[in-house]
Amino acid sequence: MRRLNLSSKSVFVVVATMLVTVVAVRAIATSASPADQGGQAAAPPKVVTAIRGSKVTAAPQDPVLRGRELVINHACGECHGGGDDPAATGWLAGMTPGSQTAVEFEIGPPPCGLEPKAKGCFKTRPRNLTPDNDTGMGRFTERQLFNALRYGLRPENTPDVVITSTTPGQGNFPKIPHYLAPPMPWPGWRHMPDADLRAIAAYLKRGLKPVVNKVPESEGPPDFWASGMTPENIGKYPAPAFPTANETMPAAKDRARVLRGRQLVLDHDCAACHRGPSPDSKGWLGGITAPAQAFVIGPCFTDEKAPCFTGRPRNLTPDKETGLGDWTVDEFIATMKTGRERGKGRPVLPPMPVQNLRALSDTDIRALFAYLQSLPPVKNRTPQPIEPTEQN
């Protein structure tokens, strides 16, 4: 799922364009090969300094703190409440009346997401992620939360067991799986190492105060979204080995950084907006090519007289005329850190989650840029996004 920038003074009702687009995210097995075997580079280890007597040693980062970091830079609060601020009222407490961030989604084929009066859409509602026993995650184990993040399975319909397969009925994978409702980006999060997913579960269970907030159940099709959870729609698992025909093997000195950037692109689900669903897909990260791939975001879905944003994800490949080919790494870092478009000064529009991605280290942002610059250029000029004031 594209992570949506909803931190606005207006209450936005966000409507996804279609199931395939909303959950067009990819995955890679946790046992992905190291860089020298053509797999993805593992995330750099996170360490904290510990002083024991007169010796200074490195220790693994506390999983709760690591989980908090991941929750912030993966934009969980943009759907589940609180935006990018853990101190905000309603942080991760799910949809509540009047929330500026946790809002109802309408999911379905076009014109869902493009027309406020579209019919036949399912209403899905971000749930309470705090550890309240009755209304949140408190009644589930950390392993059940891990299974939800790795396999997209609703924890209440999934036993507290280790799952070793993605085939229904095998390896403890439920015979009739009940998947999480879109726009939950679990297919993208499958890329993350086991330790990171466990850290997120640890933060949700042990790092939050319980909040009592009963969110109404999401709507969905009778098959619990199973027909949409196919490799054609959500990408292959594991992700195709690097490099695919849409990627280029960098020089040895740049390989670790590029592979780290690929990992970040995958687990932050960049292609869900900028085209995917998998690194071997045609037009990988080349930007939208059809009006139905745009986003209409804003208050027009509750007030037909109100304006909306029209977001049009751009070409991220290094084409000099239509992509990022003439960008420098410093310009890319500045855009990611400030949320302002290069040379224009105006904000990067939703659904680009710059307010969360800026929490990444400069090292990781450089790795993202290195990967994007390593791609073969795709010539595709995307239309400019439209701000509400431009639609009047």
C-alpha positions in Angstrom: 0.0 0.0 0.0 1.2 3.4 -0.7 1.8 5.2 2.5 -0.4 8.3 2.5 0.5 11.7 3.7 -2.5 12.7 5.7 -1.1 15.1 8.2 -3.3 18.0 7.3 -5.6 20.3 9.3 -8.4 19.0 7.1 -9.9 15.6 7.7 -9.1 13.6 4.6 -11.2 10.6 3.5 -8.8 8.7 1.4 -10.1 6.4 -1.4 -7.8 3.9 -3.0 -7.9 3.6 -6.8 -8.2 -0.2 -6.9 -7.2 -3.3 -5.0 -4.3 -4.2 -7.3 -2.9 -0.7 -7.0 -3.6 -0.3 -3.3 -1.8 -3.5 -2.4 0.7 -3.6 -5.3 3.6 -4.4 -3.1 6.4 -6.9 -3.3 8.2 -9.3 -1.1 11.4 -11.1 -0.5 12.1 -14.0 1.8 13.9 -13.5 5.0 16.4 -16.0 3.8 17.4 -13.8 0.9 20.9 -14.4 -0.3 23.7 -11.9 0.6 24.8 -9.4 -2.0 27.5 -11.5 -3.4 25.0 -14.2 -4.2 22.7 -11.9 -6.1 20.2 -11.3 -3.2 19.4 -8.2 -1.3 21.7 -6.6 1.1 20.7 -7.0 4.7 19.8 -3.9 6.7 22.9 -2.6 8.5 22.9 -3.7 12.1 21.5 -1.2 14.6 23.7 -1.0 17.7 23.8 1.0 20.9 26.8 1.7 23.0 26.9 -0.1 26.4 29.5 0.7 29.1 30.5 -2.2 31.2 33.1 -1.4 33.8 35.9 0.3 31.8 35.0 -1.3 28.5 32.7 0.1 25.8 30.9 -2.5 23.8 28.4 -2.7 21.1 25.0 -4.3 21.9 22.0 -5.0 19.7 19.5 -2.3 19.6 16.5 -2.8 22.0 13.8 -4.4 19.8 11.1 -2.0 21.2 13.1 1.0 20.2 13.9 -0.5 16.8 10.2 -1.3 16.3 9.3 2.3 17.2 11.8 3.5 14.6 10.3 1.2 11.9 6.7 2.2 12.8 7.6 5.9 12.3 9.6 5.6 9.0 7.1 3.1 7.6 4.2 5.6 8.1 2.0 3.4 10.3 0.5 6.5 11.9 -0.6 7.9 8.6 -3.4 5.3 8.6 -3.7 4.2 12.2 -3.5 7.6 13.8 -1.1 10.2 15.0 0.7 10.8 11.7 4.5 10.8 12.3 4.3 11.9 15.9 4.3 9.2 18.7 3.2 12.0 21.1 0.1 12.8 19.2 -3.4 12.1 20.5 -4.6 8.8 19.1 -1.2 7.5 18.2 -1.9 4.1 16.5 -5.3 3.9 18.2 -7.1 3.4 14.9 -9.9 5.3 13.3 -11.8 7.6 15.6 -14.4 10.3 14.8 -12.7 13.5 13.8 -9.3 12.0 13.4 -7.0 14.0 11.1 -5.0 10.9 10.2 -6.8 7.6 10.9 -9.6 7.7 8.3 -11.9 5.3 6.4 -10.8 4.0 3.1 -13.0 2.9 0.2 -11.4 0.0 -1.8 -12.5 -1.3 -5.2 -12.0 -1.1 -8.9 -12.1 2.3 -10.7 -13.9 4.6 -10.3 -13.3 3.9 -6.6 -10.6 6.3 -5.7 -11.3 8.7 -8.6 -14.9 9.6 -8.1 -16.4 10.5 -4.7 -19.8 9.0 -5.7 -18.4 5.7 -6.9 -20.5 2.6 -6.1 -19.5 -0.9 -5.2 -16.5 0.1 -3.0 -15.6 -1.7 0.3 -15.1 0.4 3.4 -12.0 -0.5 5.3 -11.0 1.0 8.6 -7.5 1.2 10.2 -7.7 -0.7 13.4 -6.5 0.0 16.9 -2.8 -1.2 17.2 -2.4 -0.4 20.9 -2.3 -3.4 23.3 -5.8 -2.9 24.7 -7.1 -6.4 25.3 -10.7 -5.8 24.1 -10.3 -3.3 21.3 -6.6 -3.5 20.2 -3.8 -6.0 19.9 -3.5 -7.0 23.5 -5.2 -10.3 23.0 -2.8 -11.4 20.3 0.7 -12.8 20.8 3.8 -11.3 19.2 4.1 -14.3 17.0 0.5 -13.7 15.7 1.5 -10.1 15.0 4.6 -11.3 13.2 2.5 -13.6 11.1 0.2 -10.7 10.2 3.1 -8.6 9.1 4.9 -11.5 7.2 1.9 -13.3 5.7 -0.9 -10.7 5.8 -3.1 -12.9 8.0 -5.6 -11.5 10.4 -4.3 -12.5 13.8 -7.7 -13.4 15.1 -8.1 -16.0 12.3 -4.5 -17.3 12.6 -3.2 -19.8 15.3 -0.3 -18.8 17.5 2.2 -21.1 15.6 5.2 -20.8 13.4 4.2 -20.6 9.7 6.6 -22.1 7.1 4.6 -21.9 3.9 2.5 -19.5 1.9 0.4 -22.3 0.4 -3.0 -22.6 2.0 -3.2 -25.8 4.1 0.6 -26.3 4.2 3.2 -25.4 6.8 0.6 -24.1 9.2 -0.7 -21.6 6.7 -4.5 -21.5 7.1 -6.4 -23.6 4.6 -8.8 -20.7 4.1 -6.7 -17.6 4.8 -8.4 -14.4 6.1 -6.1 -11.6 4.8 -5.8 -8.1 6.3 -7.9 -5.6 4.5 -6.2 -3.1 2.1 -4.6 -0.7 2.4 -2.4 -2.6 4.9 1.0 -2.9 3.2 1.9 -6.3 4.5 3.1 -7.6 1.1 5.8 -4.9 1.0 6.7 -5.6 4.6 7.4 -9.2 3.8 10.8 -7.9 2.6 11.9 -7.0 6.1 14.2 -9.2 8.1 12.6 -11.4 10.8 14.2 -9.3 13.5 12.6 -6.1 12.2 9.1 -7.6 12.0 9.6 -9.0 15.5 10.7 -5.5 16.6 7.5 -4.0 15.3 5.4 -6.6 17.1 7.4 -5.9 20.3 6.8 -2.2 20.1 3.1 -2.7 19.5 2.8 -5.1 22.5 5.3 -3.7 24.9 6.1 -0.1 23.8 2.6 1.4 23.7 0.0 2.3 26.4 -3.4 0.6 25.8 -6.1 2.8 24.3 -9.7 1.7 24.4 -11.1 2.4 20.9 -13.4 0.0 19.2 -13.0 0.4 15.4 -15.9 -1.0 13.3 -14.9 -4.1 11.3 -13.8 -3.5 7.8 -15.9 -4.6 4.8 -14.6 -7.0 2.3 -15.3 -9.7 -0.3 -16.5 -13.2 0.8 -13.0 -14.6 0.0 -11.4 -12.2 2.5 -9.3 -10.6 -0.3 -7.7 -13.9 -1.3 -8.4 -13.4 -5.1 -6.3 -10.2 -5.0 -3.3 -11.7 -3.2 -1.7 -13.3 -6.2 1.9 -12.8 -7.5 0.4 -10.9 -10.5 -1.1 -8.4 -8.1 1.2 -8.2 -5.1 4.5 -9.4 -6.5 6.6 -12.5 -6.2 7.7 -14.1 -2.9 10.6 -14.0 -2.6 11.4 -11.0 -4.8 13.3 -11.8 -8.1 17.0 -12.2 -7.7 19.1 -9.1 -8.4 19.6 -7.9 -11.0 16.4 -8.4 -13.1 16.2 -7.1 -16.7 15.0 -3.8 -15.2 18.1 -3.5 -13.0 21.8 -3.1 -13.6 24.6 -4.7 -11.7 26.7 -1.9 -10.2 30.5 -1.8 -9.8 31.7 -3.8 -6.9 32.5 -0.7 -4.8 28.9 0.4 -5.1 27.1 -2.9 -4.8 26.4 -3.0 -1.1 24.9 0.5 -1.2 22.7 -0.2 -4.2 21.5 -3.5 -2.7 20.6 -1.7 0.5 18.7 0.8 -1.6 16.8 -1.9 -3.3 15.9 -3.4 0.0 14.5 0.0 1.2 12.6 0.5 -2.1 11.0 -2.9 -1.6 10.1 -2.8 2.0 8.9 0.9 1.8 6.7 -0.1 -1.1 7.8 2.6 -3.5 6.5 0.7 -6.5 3.0 0.5 -5.2 2.7 4.1 -6.4 5.6 4.5 -8.8 4.8 1.2 -10.7 5.4 -2.4 -10.0 4.5 -4.8 -8.6 8.0 -6.5 -8.8 11.5 -5.5 -9.9 11.0 -7.7 -13.0 7.8 -5.9 -14.0 7.6 -3.8 -17.1 8.0 -0.1 -16.3 9.5 -0.7 -12.8 9.5 2.6 -10.9 8.8 4.5 -14.2 5.8 6.4 -12.9 2.2 6.2 -13.7 1.0 5.7 -17.3 -2.8 5.9 -17.0 -5.3 8.2 -15.2 -6.6 5.3 -13.1 -3.2 5.1 -11.5 -3.5 8.6 -10.0 -4.7 9.3 -6.5 -7.6 11.6 -5.6 -7.2 12.6 -2.0 -9.0 15.1 0.1 -12.3 16.3 1.6 -14.2 16.0 -1.7 -15.2 12.5 -0.6 -17.3 13.9 2.2 -18.2 17.3 0.7 -18.7 17.2 -3.1 -18.1 21.0 -3.2 -14.7 20.7 -1.6 -11.5 20.2 -3.6 -9.1 17.3 -3.5 -5.4 16.7 -4.4 -4.7 14.7 -7.5 -1.5 12.8 -6.9 0.5 11.4 -9.9 3.5 9.4 -8.9 6.5 10.4 -10.9 9.2 8.5 -12.8 12.0 7.5 -10.4 14.4 6.1 -13.0 17.4 8.1 -14.1 16.0 9.3 -17.4 17.4 12.9 -17.8 14.3 14.3 -19.4 11.5 12.6 -17.5 13.0 11.1 -14.4 15.7 11.8 -11.8 18.6 11.6 -14.2 19.7 15.2 -13.6 19.3 15.1 -9.8 22.2 15.1 -7.4 22.3 13.1 -4.3 22.3 16.3 -2.2 19.1 17.5 -4.0 17.5 14.1 -3.3 18.4 14.2 0.4 17.1 17.8 0.7 13.8 16.8 -0.9 13.4 13.8 1.4 14.3 15.8 4.5 12.3 18.9 3.8 9.4 17.6 1.8 9.9 20.3 -0.7 10.2 19.8 -4.4 13.6 20.5 -6.0 13.7 24.0 -7.5 10.1 24.7 -6.9 9.8 25.0 -3.1 6.3 23.7 -3.0 5.5 20.7 -0.8 5.7 17.2 -2.2 2.1 16.2 -2.5 0.3 13.2 -1.0 0.5 10.3 -1.0 4.3 10.6 -0.9 5.2 10.0 2.8 8.1 12.3 3.0 7.3 13.3 6.5 8.1 9.7 7.5 10.9 8.9 5.1 12.8 11.9 6.4 13.3 9.8 9.6 15.6 7.6 7.6 19.3 8.2 8.1 21.3 10.1 5.4 23.1 6.8 4.7 19.8 5.1 3.9 18.6 8.0 1.8 21.9 7.9 -0.2 21.4 4.1 -0.7 17.8 4.8 -2.0 19.2 7.3 -4.5 22.1 5.0 -5.5 19.6 2.2 -6.3 17.3 4.5 -8.3 20.3 6.0 -10.2 21.5 2.4 -11.0 18.3 1.5 -12.9 18.1 1.6 -16.7 16.4 4.9 -17.7 12.7 4.7 -18.6 11.3 7.5 -20.7 7.9 8.4 -19.2 6.8 11.9 -18.6 4.2 11.9 -15.9 1.6 14.7 -15.5 2.2 17.1 -12.7 0.1 16.5 -9.5 -2.7 18.9 -8.9 -3.2 20.9 -5.7 -6.7 21.8 -4.5 -6.2 25.5 -5.3 -5.3 24.5 -8.9 -8.7 22.8 -9.4 -10.8 25.9 -8.8 
